[in-house]
């Protein structure tokens, strides 16, 4: 088994670029995971809204949602995004990019990691992924999750207050 190659250069600039590649990859994977969680949450919210019997409300739609694969989760968005018909296509593209990051990114870019030009190319590509994941997450929330929250009686102010409470709690305030 081979180990992950890490540059052993005395050149601080090369080391900083390598760190930037790994850190930017981490942010891209994090946002891909956040997008996946947002899909689960949007699916669960709409499952609650669409429930016909109380037994469906008692079930844990988030737990079931996390067991679904991205293709199934994306299919649930199709009927819920009439104001953004390109959203499903963009979610599908996010799934493809996420799978490349998770399964073959380092193998596909092994030679790029060996040069300054390659590292910079990797960083630019990862930054484009980050931008795309975040833009699609924003659209998903705006088109699918936010209307469901409103139907359930949750306001943006309530979410903001809860976020601030959790932030204060996490920081020991």
N, C-alpha and C positions, 0 to 999 in steps of 0.2 A: 504494500500500500504506500502511496506517495503522500508526502505531507504538503501542506499549503506553503507555497513559496512566499517568503517575505524578503524584500530586498535588504541586503546587508551592505548598505552604502554609508560611507563617511559623509556623504553629501547631505546636509540637512534639508536642502530643497527637495531632493529625491525622496527622503523619508517623509517629509510633510505631504508631498503629492500622494505617496502610497497611503498615508493615513487618511487623506481626503477621499481617496477612492473607496476605502473600506467604510468610512463614516457615511459617505453619500449613498453607498449601497445599503447600509443599515437604515437610513432614512427612507429610501425607496421601498424596501421590504416592509418597514413599519407602516407606511401609508397604504401599501397594498393590503396589509392585514387589517388596517382601519377601514378600508373600503369594503372588505369582506364582512367585517362586523356591522358596518352600516347597512349592508344588504340584508343581513340577518335581522337587524332591528326593524328595518322597513317592512320586511316580510312578516315579522311577528306582529307589528302594529296593525297591518292590514288584515292579518288572520283574526286578530281580536275584533276589529271593526266588522269583519264579514261573518263572524260567528253567528250561527242560527240558534244554537242551544247553549244553555249555561255550561254544560259539560265541556264544550270547546273552550270556554273562557277559563276554566279551572286548569286545563292542560297548560304546560309550559311551552309556549311557542318559540321562545328564544332557544331553549335546549334542543328542540326538534330542528330549529333553523340551523344550528351549528353543525348538525349531522348532514345537512344537504350540501351537495357540491355546488360550486359557483354557477355552473350551467343552469341548474334547477332554480337557484336563487334569482339569476338574471331573468329567467323566463317569467317569474312573478311580477317583474317590473313592467313588462311589455304592455299590459292592459292598464297600468297605473300611471303612464307617462305620456298622455296624449299631447300635452303642451311641449314636449321635447322628444320628438320621434327618433332623434339620433342617439338618445341616451342608451338604449339597449345595445346599439352598435359600439358605442364607446365603452360600455361596461364589458362587452365581449373582448374588445381590444385590451382593456385593463387586465382581464383574465389571462389573455395570451402573454402580455408583458410580465405579469406576476409569475406565471408558470416558467417563463424563461429565466427570470431572476432566481426563482427557487430551485430550478432543476439543472440549468445548463449555463448560467451566466459566467461562472468562473472558468469553466472549460472552454466556452466560446471566446473568452477574452484573455486566455493565458498568455499569449504573445504580447498583447497590448500592455499588460502589466510590466513588461520588461523595458519599456521605453517611455521617455517623457511625453512624446507625442501620443503614444497609446494611452497612457494614464489620463492625459487631458481629454482625449476622445471618450474614455470611459466616464470621466466626471461629467462631461457635457451630456452624454447619453443618459446617465442616471439622473441628472438634474431635470432633463426633459421628462423622464418617467415620473419624477416627483411632482412636477408641475401638472402633468396630465392626470395622475391619480388624485391630486387635490382638487383639480377643477371638476372632475367627474364626481367626486364625493360631494362637493358643494351642490352640483346639479341634482344628484340623487336626493340629497336632503331637502332641497328646495321643492322639487317636483313630487317626491313620494313621501318622505318622512314628515316634513313640516305640515302638510295638509292633514295627515293622520293625527299628528299631535294636536292640531287645532280641533279636529272632530272629537277627540277624547277630552278636550277642555284644558290642555296644557298651553301656556303662553310662553313666548320667548323670554319674558321677564322671570318666569318661574324657573326655566332652565338656567338662566344667568345666575339667579340667586342660589340655586342648588350647586352650580359649579363653584361659585365663590365660597360657599359653605364647605364644600369638600376640599377646596384649595387651602382654606384656612386650617381645617382639621389636619390635613397632610403636613402642613408646616408648623404644627403645634401652637397655633394661635387660638 
